[in-house]
Amino acid sequence: MDTLVLLTLTGLGLGALYFLIASGLALIFGLMDVLNFAHGAFLTVSAYAAWQVLDSVGGMPGLLLALLVGTSTGLLLAVVVEFALIRRLYGRPRDQILVTVGLSLAIPALVQSAWSADARSFPVPDALDGTVTLAGAQVPVNRLVLIAGAVLVLVGVQLFLTRTRYGLIVRAGVEDRAMVTALGVDVTRAFTLVFALGGALAGLAGVLGGLYFGSVSPHQGTSLLIFAFVVVIIGGLHSMPGVALSALTVGLTQQYANYYLGGYGDLAVVVLLALVVLARPTGSGTSPVDRIRRRLESPRAAPVESVLPTGGTP
């Protein structure tokens, strides 16, 4: 029983980390039809920025400052990329993929040249380095921090999309950009805000990922991005709660399979992905795979549909 509790909470913590990464991907692709392969690179740079702060300051004050610096780094990097590159490529999905894939290769290489290829130990504060007893199991505190962070992000993103002016503008702008622009609304600024929010979520995931793994490395973001894409494909783009449920399923599957199947967690996730994709009705046009195919077949088409969150246009 103790082992099951520990595996479950560890899987939930890993799923929470996957959700923090996948939520930014789902926002950017679901609302803007931009498939951002550089998302993992944003995470990596943010993790190293947080590591630099924690290495200098340390303790809980250092962690709080690292959270601020890491999240801000991801946000600023996303704004720069959107303004300098992506803004010129809206409606050109092939070019978007080429540019973001290039960034996903170049940025980790720059990080590696600056800090070497060796993993760096992430200085976890003593308050988060211990364990707590839950149902007889010794559960690492940082797992609970990740779960709490994911819940706060889920609630915050839902409120942003459904209750704020900019959230409504973004949803309306994706549905009919020309109409919203004709009303005097700067849709481009709203799209930049969404890209920045996605980058901030990647930055937050970078800091919390350092807590989870206890280290940072130049290719950590790229590795985690693979699982974030799996989460988005399984969960779809219809709602943030759906992405969250998918992330938890992937995290739990990976943890249970690693323990009970002798380390085949990654293979179990791939099998889960295959089963979901094969079981999902084809031709509906609502799954991420269908949307990618449709975008590539119509490279000049502007974003035309919003699927985050569910509901009509405002």
ZAMARGU-4260 file (C-alpha; in steps of 0.2 Angstrom, whole numbers, plus 5000, padded with zeros to 4 digits):
<rodrens>
0) 5000/5000/5000 | 5014/5012/5004 | 5022/5009/4987 | 5006/5012/4978 | 5003/5028/4987
5) 5021/5034/4983 | 5020/5029/4965 | 5003/5037/4963 | 5009/5054/4971 | 5025/5053/4961
10) 5015/5050/4945 | 5004/5064/4949 | 5019/5076/4952 | 5026/5070/4935 | 5009/5073/4927
15) 5008/5090/4934 | 5025/5094/4926 | 5019/5088/4909 | 5003/5098/4911 | 5013/5114/4915
20) 5023/5111/4898 | 5008/5105/4888 | 4997/5119/4894 | 5008/5132/4885 | 5008/5121/4869
25) 4989/5119/4869 | 4987/5138/4872 | 4998/5143/4857 | 4992/5130/4845 | 4974/5129/4851
30) 4972/5148/4850 | 4984/5153/4837 | 4987/5138/4826 | 5006/5139/4829 | 5015/5123/4832
35) 5030/5129/4843 | 5044/5116/4843 | 5055/5129/4852 | 5044/5128/4868 | 5056/5116/4876
40) 5071/5128/4872 | 5061/5141/4882 | 5060/5129/4896 | 5079/5125/4896 | 5084/5143/4896
45) 5072/5147/4910 | 5078/5133/4920 | 5096/5138/4918 | 5092/5156/4923 | 5083/5150/4939
50) 5098/5139/4943 | 5110/5154/4942 | 5099/5163/4954 | 5097/5149/4966 | 5116/5145/4965
55) 5119/5163/4970 | 5105/5166/4983 | 5099/5149/4989 | 5086/5145/5002 | 5067/5149/5000
60) 5070/5167/4996 | 5081/5161/4982 | 5068/5149/4976 | 5055/5163/4975 | 5067/5174/4966
65) 5071/5160/4954 | 5052/5157/4951 | 5051/5175/4946 | 5066/5175/4935 | 5063/5159/4927
70) 5045/5163/4922 | 5050/5181/4916 | 5064/5173/4906 | 5052/5161/4897 | 5040/5176/4894
75) 5053/5188/4887 | 5060/5175/4876 | 5043/5170/4869 | 5039/5189/4866 | 5056/5191/4857
80) 5053/5176/4846 | 5035/5180/4842 | 5039/5198/4838 | 5055/5195/4827 | 5050/5178/4819
85) 5032/5171/4822 | 5023/5187/4818 | 5029/5187/4800 | 5024/5169/4798 | 5005/5168/4803
90) 4996/5158/4790 | 5012/5149/4785 | 5013/5133/4795 | 5028/5125/4786 | 5038/5140/4789
95) 5033/5141/4807 | 5039/5123/4809 | 5055/5126/4801 | 5059/5141/4811 | 5054/5134/4828
100) 5063/5117/4825 | 5078/5128/4821 | 5077/5137/4837 | 5074/5120/4846 | 5091/5115/4840
105) 5101/5131/4841 | 5096/5137/4858 | 5101/5121/4868 | 5117/5121/4858 | 5120/5139/4864
110) 5116/5134/4882 | 5128/5119/4880 | 5142/5130/4874 | 5139/5142/4889 | 5137/5130/4903
115) 5144/5113/4895 | 5134/5097/4892 | 5135/5091/4910 | 5120/5092/4920 | 5120/5104/4934
120) 5114/5100/4952 | 5098/5111/4955 | 5100/5118/4973 | 5084/5113/4981 | 5080/5122/4997
125) 5080/5112/5013 | 5061/5115/5016 | 5057/5106/4999 | 5071/5093/5000 | 5063/5082/5013
130) 5047/5071/5013 | 5030/5070/5022 | 5021/5055/5027 | 5005/5052/5018 | 4995/5036/5021
135) 5011/5028/5027 | 5022/5033/5012 | 5036/5045/5013 | 5032/5057/4999 | 5044/5070/4993
140) 5038/5088/4996 | 5042/5094/4979 | 5029/5082/4971 | 5016/5091/4981 | 5023/5108/4976
145) 5021/5103/4957 | 5003/5097/4960 | 4999/5113/4968 | 5007/5123/4955 | 4998/5114/4941
150) 4981/5116/4950 | 4984/5135/4951 | 4989/5136/4933 | 4974/5127/4927 | 4962/5138/4937
155) 4972/5154/4931 | 4972/5149/4913 | 4953/5145/4913 | 4949/5162/4921 | 4960/5171/4909
160) 4951/5163/4894 | 4934/5164/4900 | 4933/5180/4911 | 4945/5192/4905 | 4944/5205/4891
165) 4960/5199/4882 | 4954/5181/4883 | 4938/5185/4875 | 4947/5195/4862 | 4959/5181/4858
170) 4945/5169/4856 | 4935/5181/4845 | 4951/5185/4835 | 4954/5167/4830 | 4936/5165/4825
175) 4936/5180/4814 | 4951/5191/4814 | 4945/5203/4801 | 4929/5207/4810 | 4938/5210/4826
180) 4951/5221/4818 | 4937/5231/4810 | 4930/5234/4827 | 4946/5243/4831 | 4954/5229/4842
185) 4972/5225/4840 | 4972/5206/4838 | 4991/5206/4835 | 4994/5212/4852 | 4982/5199/4859
190) 4991/5185/4850 | 5008/5191/4857 | 5000/5190/4874 | 4995/5172/4871 | 5013/5168/4865
195) 5020/5177/4880 | 5009/5167/4892 | 5014/5151/4884 | 5032/5156/4886 | 5029/5160/4905
200) 5021/5143/4907 | 5037/5135/4899 | 5048/5145/4911 | 5038/5140/4926 | 5039/5122/4921
205) 5058/5124/4919 | 5060/5130/4937 | 5048/5116/4944 | 5056/5103/4933 | 5073/5107/4941
210) 5065/5104/4958 | 5057/5088/4952 | 5073/5081/4944 | 5086/5089/4956 | 5096/5095/4940
215) 5096/5104/4924 | 5104/5100/4908 | 5105/5108/4890 | 5093/5095/4882 | 5081/5093/4897
220) 5068/5104/4889 | 5068/5095/4872 | 5066/5078/4881 | 5051/5084/4891 | 5043/5092/4876
225) 5041/5075/4868 | 5030/5070/4882 | 5021/5087/4882 | 5016/5083/4863 | 5010/5066/4868
230) 4999/5074/4882 | 4992/5087/4869 | 4988/5073/4856 | 4980/5062/4869 | 4970/5076/4878
235) 4966/5086/4862 | 4964/5105/4862 | 4945/5106/4867 | 4949/5111/4885 | 4962/5114/4898
240) 4954/5101/4910 | 4956/5088/4896 | 4974/5092/4894 | 4976/5091/4913 | 4968/5074/4913
245) 4979/5068/4899 | 4994/5074/4908 | 4990/5065/4924 | 4986/5049/4914 | 5003/5049/4905
250) 5012/5053/4922 | 5004/5039/4931 | 5006/5027/4916 | 5024/5030/4916 | 5027/5028/4934
255) 5017/5012/4936 | 5025/5004/4921 | 5042/5009/4927 | 5039/5000/4943 | 5028/4985/4939
260) 5035/4982/4921 | 5053/4984/4925 | 5057/5001/4918 | 5046/5001/4902 | 5037/5017/4907
265) 5042/5026/4890 | 5036/5012/4880 | 5019/5011/4890 | 5016/5029/4886 | 5019/5026/4867
270) 5007/5011/4868 | 4994/5022/4876 | 4997/5036/4863 | 4994/5023/4849 | 4979/5016/4857
275) 4971/5033/4859 | 4975/5038/4841 | 4969/5022/4834 | 4953/5023/4844 | 4949/5041/4840
280) 4937/5043/4825 | 4946/5050/4810 | 4940/5064/4799 | 4932/5074/4813 | 4945/5088/4811
285) 4945/5091/4830 | 4961/5081/4835 | 4978/5089/4835 | 4984/5077/4822 | 4969/5082/4811
290) 4972/5100/4814 | 4991/5099/4809 | 4986/5090/4793 | 4973/5103/4789 | 4985/5117/4792
295) 4999/5109/4781 | 4987/5106/4767 | 4981/5124/4768 | 4998/5134/4771 | 4991/5151/4767
300) 4975/5149/4777 | 4973/5160/4792 | 4968/5153/4809 | 4950/5150/4808 | 4944/5140/4824
305) 4946/5141/4842 | 4945/5126/4853 | 4951/5133/4870 | 4940/5133/4880 | 4923/5126/4873
310) 4909/5137/4870 | 4904/5150/4857 | 4912/5166/4852 | 4910/5181/4864
</rodrens>
